[in-house]
Amino acid sequence: MVPQTYLRSSSIKSFQDCQLRFFADFCLGLKFPSGPSAVSGTIVHEILEYLAHNQDTADEQIEDVCKEIYQQHIDKVDPSRVPKSSQRKTPEASIKAWIPYKKVKDSITNVLAMSPRSFDPRKMKVIATEQKYDVELPYPWAKYDFKFRGKHYQGQLKLKGSIDLIVETDNGIEIIDWKSGRSDDLATGEPKAFEDYADDIQLALYWMVARRYLNLDVQHITIVFMNESACYSVDFDDDLVMDRIQSIYETMKNTARPEKNDSLFCMRYCPFSKNDFTTITTKPLVKAREYTWTDEETGIPVNKVYKMCGQLNNYFNSDYTPLQVMEALTRFDHRIEDYVNT
């Protein structure tokens, strides 16, 4: 089994995209610091949240708001993470070259200027921003029972997370989900169709939780791609969403070996396919397996260490169970029952 005590929309999507990446991230706790795009997205979300709470903010004040929130986040970035291509004369200048202010400001400008429908948070009737939820599923299929590092975990699966924005419109209550990234499917590189959003588990989960557990009569949920000035509105069936969550969780419990899914995302973006255990503070209790690779040009054998996903694959190829691999590799400061809102 792949044990979990709670699910987030991001963890569900991660499991669907690549079971091995999910296992490394949510079971082993091998998290990497956010990249520049993720940091920019966090800054943009915080600016929009500010505008939703401070609807009297004048147009001429927005620039100052953006710069202040941007600077607050820039001050928290470790300069040693900046790649050589973005290095400048000072650490702060390097960070700002790596995470440019223009990208943040352009996202805000785009969303405030969208038409024919306005998505300016200052003009919306806001019900809640960053609405957190923490709900227990009281169903027989949602029970978990396993032992890990001498502790007995027993209870009911929970759904945890937060919803960007909930507003009231002339057509009823609506959920807004901000996206500062591209609408392309990162696994394939192809543009998404409307049907992809109608099948999106993240949107479906927000819909079901808001209606069933937050007691909000949500009529539709809209995903807004700020940098593309595009939006898609969908709705779901509560019972079908819960059926999907049940199916995904039962698959997790019945998974004896998390499978690696090679895709465009894997090769370009996934940190577990790019790093080995020497790149982070986590050290495996079992030595990383080496392999011999022959250089095609020179014909000289070279000893290499498997990347993280390769090493994990080796364990499962050797018939280790997920719990056995967790015993060996899980970070000691990672508590699998905890929820960290990142």
Buried (B, 14 or more C-beta within 10 A) or exposed (E): BBBBBBBBBBBBBBBBBBBBBBBBBBBBBBBBEBBBBBBBBBBBBBBBBBBBEEEEBEEEEBEEBBEEBBEEBBEEBEEEBBEEEBBEEEBBBBBBBBBBBEBBBBBBBBBBEBEEEEBBBBEBEBBBBBBEBEBBBEEEEBEBEBEBEEEEBEEBBBBBBBBBBBBBEEEEBBBBBBBBBBBEBBBEEEEBEEEEBEBBBBBBBBBBBBBBBBEBEBBBBBBBBBBEEEBBBBEBEBEEBBEBBBEBBEEBBEBEBBEBBEBBBBEEBBBBBBBBBEEBEBEBEBEBEEEEEEEEEEEEEEEEBBBBBBBBBBBBEEEBBBBEBBBEBBBEEBEBBEBEEE
